[in-house]
Amino acid sequence: MTTPAIECVSLTKSFGELAAVDGLTFGVEPGTVTGFVGHNGAGKTTTLRVLLGLARPTRGEAFLFGVPSGRADRAHLARVGYLPEAPAFYRWMTPRESLVFTGEILGLDAARSRSRAAEVMGLFGLSPKADRRIAGFSKGERQRLGLAQAMMGEPELLILDEPTSGLDPIGRHELLSLVADIRSELTIFFSSHILEDVENVCDRVVMIGRGRLLEQGELDEVLERHSSTGLTVRVRGGGDGLAAALRREDWAGDVSGTDTEVRLRAPLMARAEMELPRLVSAMGLALVGVEPSGGSLVDVYLGLTEGAGDE
């Protein structure tokens, strides 16, 4: 039986009375690209900190390659590369100097540090900027340098914490392309609240809310389990109570959302298409749009968090 690259068993981490992680159990198999999905504050970063031995669990256990977190002997962490949400560097250094320095910290000799730095700079498009001061780098360039730094030790497992957060569309596209380029070489654990990015690069997903497990499995299977025909209705105007009004209609199915954007899950589609314009008009609202919904990871997550009473 293959040892999971990552495993959490009833993991709980509390800060006073607040359980940031609450009885979380999941596993990540080697060779997979797994999305770790949750809104900001769902407990993702706290889970990563426990896994990396940066915080101790209150209860339960967390393992990397079968080794429990917090173990005094941290030799197993040499098999892990980690990109934090906001990687920090000595700004007066160049990428070449920073990566060589990282290699020496990891125990590589000077010659191997230099050759490995050249390899990862080439891999992540940093060679033309190898001797520029990091102080002048954009956020996207710093993220690429952080990814290169995480790969210096040729890890078996790469943990990414919100790698595309704060990037512009071009920066996001470039970083996701880089992740796609290396996905066949190692196990990747991709923590993010941007569900579109997870759909683009991951083949498995672990979804959490308020520190608790909501769903896990192959991405296609999770989407299939939770997909249902639906509509997203957008309106404009001064009226109130559209969501409440729709809940009284037998053709509307399950209703959620706000009074300006309402989601109907599993409505009686033919009747809904006829009755919606009449209802919206009668309430003095303008119908901005009606779109099909129900087939994306965003829809799945919203449905699961609403069902769990999450915010």
N, C-alpha and C positions, 0 to 999 in steps of 0.2 A: 504493500500500500504506500503510495507517494505521500510524503510529509508535506502538508500545506506550506506555502511560502508565508502566508499570514493566517493566523487563527485567533479569534476572540471567543472566550467561553464565559458567558454570564458576566461580561465585563461591566463594572460600575466604577465611575469616578465622580465623587461628590465634592462640592465646595460648600461647606456648611450644610445647610438644608437643601441646596440645589444639586440635583443629580444631572451633571452635564452629559454623562453617559450612563445609561440605565439598563443593566442586564443584557448587554449587547452580545449576540452570538452569531458569528459568520466565519467563513473560510475563503481563502483565495488560493486556487491551485496554481502550481508553477506553469509558466508558459502562456498565461492568460493576460489580457488587458482588461482590468476590472475597474469600472467606474464606481466611486464612493460618493453617493449622491445625497445631498441634503441642503436645506436653505442655510443662510448665515445664522450661526447659533445653534445648529442642530446637533453639534457634538463631534464634527468631523476632525477638527484640529486637535481637540482633546484626545480623541482616540489615537491619532497619529503620535502624539507626544507620549502616550503610555506605551505604544508599540516600540518606540525608539528609546525607551528608558529615560525619557526626560521628565516623566511624572509617574508616580506610583499608583496602581489601582487601589480603590477603596475596598472593592470585593471583586471576585472573579479573576480570570487570568487572560493574558495576551501573549502570543508567541510569534516569533519570527524564525522560520525554518525549524520549528519544534523547540526553540530555546525560549524560556520564559523571560518576559521583560523585567528589567530591574536587576538582572543577574550581574554579579560583580565582574565576572569574566565577560567582556564585551567583544570577544574575538569575532562573533557571528556578525557584528555590525559592519565588518569589512566587506561583507557580501551585499551590502545595501547602499544605494545612492539615494540622496534626499534633496529635493528642491523645495524650500519653504516658499510661502506666498510672496515674501519680499526678501529675496536673497541680499545679503550684505557683503560688501567688499571693501578693501582698502582702496579708496578712490584715487590715491596717488599712484597706484600700481597700473600696469598694463595687463590685458588679458593673458599674455604670455607669462608675465611674472607671477600673476595670481594663480594660474593653473600649475605652474612649476612648484610654487610654494605649497599648493594643495597636495600635489603628488608626493612631496617630501614629507608632509605631515602624515600621509597615508603609508609611509614606509618605503616608497620607491626610491631607488638611488637616483643621483642627479641626472645621469644620462637617460634613464627610463622616464623620469619626470619630464624632461624636455621633449622626448620623442612622443610620449603619450599626449602632452599638451598640444603638440602640432597635429596629432591625429584628431583630437576632439574639436580643435578649432576648425579644422577642415570639414569635419562632419556637420558642424552647426553654423557654417558660414561666417566664421569669425577671423579667418586668416587675413583678409585685407585690413582688419582692425587690430591685429595682434599687438602692435606697439603703440596704440593710442591710449591715453590715460582714461581710466574707467570713469573718472569724474564727468566726462563729456558724453557718456552713453545715454541713450534713450531707455525708457522702461523695457521696451521690447528687446533691445540689445542686452540689457542686464539679465533679462529672463533667459535669453539664449546662453549667456555666459554662465548663469546658474545651472542650466541644464548640462553644459559642458563640464562644469565643476563636479556635478553629481555623477558624471560618467567617468571621471578620472581613474577611479579604482576598478574599472571594468566590472561593475556590480552584476549580480544575478537578479536582484530586485530593485526596481526604481520606484520610489514613492514621490508623487507630485502633489503638492498642496496648493490648490487653486492656481494652477500655472498660467491661466489666461485672464485672470481677474485684473481689470484695469487696463488691458491692452486695447488698442484701436483695432478695427476689423482686419487691417493688413497684418498687424502683429499677431493677432489670434490665429489667422490663417497660417502664417509662417510657423508659429510654434506647434500647432496641431500637425502640420506637415512633417515637422521634425520628429514628433512623437510617432507618427505613422511610419517613418523611415526606419526607426530602431525597434519597432514592436516585435519583430521576429527574433530578436537577439536575447530577450530577457523578459521577466515578468514585470508588468507595470500596474501600479495601483494609483489611479487617477482620481484624486479627490476634488470635487467641484460642485458649485451650485448652478453652473451654467449647463443645463441639461442638453442643449443642442450640441455642445462640444463632446459630451459623453456619448451621445448617439453617433457622432462622427468617427470616434476612434476606438470605442470599447466593444468587446464582445460579451462581457458579463457586467452585471450591475448589483451593487448593494445599496439599498435605499434606507435612510434613517430619518427620523423626525423626533425632536425632543430627546435625543439620545437613545431612542429605541429602534429596533429593527422593524421596518415596514414591509420589505420585500427583498428577495435576492434570487439570482439565477441567470441563465443565459438571457441576453438582452431581447432577442427575438421572442423567446418564450414568455418573458415578463410582459412584453407589449401585447402578445396574443391573449394572455390570461386576463388582461384588464381592459382590452380594447372593446369599445361598444360604439355603435352609431350614435352620433350626437350633433348638436348645433351650438355654435356660439353666436349670441345675439347682441349687437351693439346698438344703443339708442342715444339720442340727445334730446334734452328738453327739461322743463321744470317739474315734470310730474315725479311722484314717488311711488314706490311699492310695486315695481314691475316684477321683481323676484317673488314677492308674496302672492301677487295675482296669478302668476304662472303656476305656483304650487297648488292652486285651487283647480287647475285644469287637468282633466284625466289624460289628455293627449300630450302633456309636456314632459312626462317622465320625471327623472330625478333633476331637481333644479338647484343650482348653486351660483355663487358670484354676487355681484353688486347690482344696483338698480340701473347702472349704465352699461354693464357688460355681464350678461347672464349666460351660463352654460346649461344646456339641456342634455342629459345623458339618457339614451334609449327612449326618445320620444316616439310617438306614432307619427312617422315622418310626413306622410301625405296630409294628414289633418293639421300638423304643426305648420307646414308651409302655407296652408290656406288661412289658418286662424291667427297666426302671429301678426301679420300686418293689420288685421282688424282690431286685435287687442291693443296693439301699440298705438294705433290711431285713436281709438276710443279713450285712451289715457292721456291724449294730448302730447305724445312724444313723437319724435322723428326717428324713423328706422334708418340707422346708418349702415348696417350690414348684417347679413346672416351667412355664416360660413360653416362648412362641415368641421367637426372636431372628433377627437377620440382615438387617434392613431399615433400619438407622439408620447415620448417619455414625460413631457411636461404635463399632459393630460393625466397620465397614470399617477404621477407624483401628487398633483393637485387632488385627485380623487382619493388617494390613500391618506393624505394629510387631513383632508376635510373629514374623512371617515374616522380618523383618530382624534378629531377635535383639535388639531394643530392649528397654529396661526400662520 
